[in-house]
Amino acid sequence: MNGRTRSAARIKEMEPAFQCPICGCRVAVIDDKSLVCIEKHTFDFAKPGYLNLSVRPAKGHYTKELFESRRRMITESGLYAPLHERLARMIKEHTQSAAIPCTVADLGCGEGSHLGRILEGCGCPGMTGIGLDLSREGIILASKRYAESIWIVGDLAQSPLADGAVQVILNILSPANYKEFKRILARDGLVIKVLPRSGYLRELRQTIFKDSEKGMYQNDGVAALFQKHFHVLDTARLHYSKELSTGELADLVRMTPLAWSSGNKEIEAFIQQDSAEITIELDILIGRIPKPIDGKNKLPYI
């Protein structure tokens, strides 16, 4: 079974979980090659197995080289292994009593390696992974490497996921759209947001930004906004360091937007080190949509 046929079969089993990103109508898989809504908007499955449901093109520096560096950093260096272990444990703890199969959607998934490692850590055969990102290059790599999950090129602001379709939303070091999160989240579903603290990639940040304000990151506003929208069930803080080699330092630079506006001299000096300790400092927030107050949810959307 090729990637296109496999993906079509998997989405056919989950048709109610998707909607047309253009008109919001229900969709159906036709002839194992296209996803078509009742208004006849048609989206073809790509040969590698992903589905392009984006209504606008991606812009910026998100290239194939960036995503290949990101994949190596996530899967080979071990830099994010403690994060994957913690997230898998938290998901299992909070979903073990669920009566229905669990769907985990990584929104802003990049090339899919975070989701792939987390699902592997969960070790739950009935758990379905969905990765969504606006970058086609990232989704192509994800569909080739992690064939067991569903991969979609899509816009977070116009998500092709249906109302209440997802039991767990992952949002890892990526922008959020809480209005859409609330729409697609199942009743009693979880939103897990990972955000950087001031020490995250401190060594690279200080190399690039020196003594400027950008050298220190603060997440207070991001955490407060999350708490405004969701009832926080659990929090965790990760703080550790990992020694990276010269090749791994080069991949770290290529995968992060921090280096996009920096000069070549600073970057070259950073990646020419024989090795360097790199700091990971993250907050993990697990939330749930608050119970309605007098039948209405009083919290604002963004």
Helices and strands as residue ranges (DSSP letters): H 3-13, G 15-17, E 27-30, E 34-37, E 42-44, E 51-52, H 64-75, H 81-95, E 103-107, H 113-122, E 128-133, H 136-145, E 150-153, G 156-158, E 166-172, H 178-184, E 185-196, H 202-209, G 213-215, H 220-229, E 231-245, H 246-255, G 257-259, H 264-271, E 275-288
